[in-house]
Amino acid sequence: MTATVEPFRAMAIGQLAHALAAQGRSIIHMEYGQPSTSAPAAAIAKAHQVLDTEAQGYWESAPLKERIVQHYAETQGATIAPDQVILTCGASPALLLALTSAFAPGARIACARPGYVAYRNSLAALHMVCVEVPCGAAERYQLTAAALAALDPAPDGVILASPANPTGTIIAPDDLAAIVDVCRARGIRIISDEIYHGLSYTGPTVSVAALDPTALIVNSFSKYFSMPGWRLGWLIAPRDLVDAAYARMSNLLLTPPVLAQHAGLIAFDCADELDGHIATYAANRAAMLAALPALGLAKIAPPDGAFYIWADIAHLTNDSMDFCTRLLQDTGVATAPGVDFDPVDGHRFMRFSFAVSTPEVEDAIARMIPWFAAQR
Ligand SMILES: Cc1ncc(COP(=O)(O)O)c(C=O)c1O
């Protein structure tokens, strides 16, 4: 029997936003979880050059794998071998490689609720079971060692995300180490989705690669590197799963675009430009946090990283899809309804993405303040 996979409902908001824009409405896109900036200029220049000079065949860039290895050595003190790096078309296929390499159909995988919509839906498509662990404001919407220790029976695996989507919260280094300890003791295999690494406002992001050589690490050029449409990411496979993951990549997915691989290698050396984006996000985050009281939104977990704010809107609605649709229609500000990220409590939450320009965030706040006041 085929699995039922739920739609990503924020897509409907995005489609409505584009339809309104086509009618001439001014739209601010805070529904998408993606940078509004383009790839680094030097990466784009490299792609232009490569397009004119190289055949675009199936290819795995050895220099890019070496650069990723160097990145873990320099930033995390972690030793990874180049053959453990499997290049993919983004974090999404890397997640599928990780799940299918480490687990069989029927496997039980713990995920935080709220969490990224594709965890639940990918697990369903692969006939695996998502063990949703409700994570509230007290835990800053993150899994804890205690919550994983309490699961009975122990799940086969867990997906960690820090910084997380939709909340932006980060698991503190000590708490992450405690989670790794519990997982080791209980035989729970970790998949760590580190796609928002590099986007932190509170300190460096610790990779599970530095703590657990049996974990599978997922990452991508879609967020920090500002290259979502280039479709490039990677999986770090633990030694015992390298062959399994490589076999799946070469049968199910094949290699990412040549252009993207060349450009991605250059992007590693574009920190000045990319850190400029972080400065913009930091200003946007500060503007949004300062505006929350005026919006009447008191219940949030301040985001440590990524570019999201997850807000409790229970005092305003119990239908976040309707709420976000009306907000968009009335003000032109597009946001994501919480139901995508939390099927149980998400009807009374919404997610703002502040990966737009600072003037757009300021404009959105000005439009939203009277609208939110009218809802109360
Ligand atoms: C937590 C998380 N993981 C994975 C992805 C997928 O990213 P991509 O396939 O573009 O690398 C996203 C996209 O928003 C995400 O938020």
The ligand as an SDF file (V2000), in Angstrom:
LIG
                    3D

 16 16  0  0  0  0  0  0  0  0999 V2000
   15.3360   21.8990    8.5100 C   0  0  0  0  0  0  0  0  0  0  0  0
   15.4280   21.7570    7.0380 C   0  0  0  0  0  0  0  0  0  0  0  0
   16.0210   20.6750    6.5280 N   0  0  0  0  0  0  0  0  0  0  0  0
   16.1060   20.4850    5.1950 C   0  0  0  0  0  0  0  0  0  0  0  0
   15.6050   21.4120    4.3000 C   0  0  0  0  0  0  0  0  0  0  0  0
   15.7190   21.1430    2.8230 C   0  0  0  0  0  0  0  0  0  0  0  0
   16.6660   21.9730    2.2360 O   0  0  0  0  0  0  0  0  0  0  0  0
   17.3860   21.7230    0.8380 P   0  0  0  0  0  0  0  0  0  0  0  0
   16.8810   20.4580    0.2470 O   0  0  0  0  0  0  0  0  0  0  0  0
   17.0570   22.9180    0.0040 O   0  0  0  0  0  0  0  0  0  0  0  0
   18.8440   21.6760    1.1190 O   0  0  0  0  0  0  0  0  0  0  0  0
   14.9880   22.5710    4.7930 C   0  0  0  0  0  0  0  0  0  0  0  0
   14.4230   23.5710    3.8750 C   0  0  0  0  0  0  0  0  0  0  0  0
   13.8120   24.5590    4.2600 O   0  0  0  0  0  0  0  0  0  0  0  0
   14.8960   22.7420    6.1980 C   0  0  0  0  0  0  0  0  0  0  0  0
   14.3180   23.8230    6.7440 O   0  0  0  0  0  0  0  0  0  0  0  0
  1  2  1  0
  2  3  1  0
  2 15  2  0
  3  4  2  0
  4  5  1  0
  5  6  1  0
  5 12  2  0
  6  7  1  0
  7  8  1  0
  8  9  2  0
  8 10  1  0
  8 11  1  0
 12 13  1  0
 12 15  1  0
 13 14  2  0
 15 16  1  0
M  END
$$$$
